[in-house]
Amino acid sequence: MLEPGQRELLESVAKSRTAAHRLVQRAQVLLRAADGVSNADNAVLAGVTRVTASFQLTRRHGVEGAP
């Protein structure tokens, strides 16, 4: 679940053409997770492993993604 204002910030970063690729990718992963996309599907969409997608959610952002 995102706090008020977080979705707008993440959407801005996810669409950025000047932010670092890893930040854009992380914002996209977080947005998809907030929309209920599983870690496995999120990983495929992001082009990373499921472990990496899950790590981005739980370790860095305290978000519990779907299995």
Order of alpha helices (4+ residues) and beta strands (2+ residues): alpha-alpha-alpha-alpha
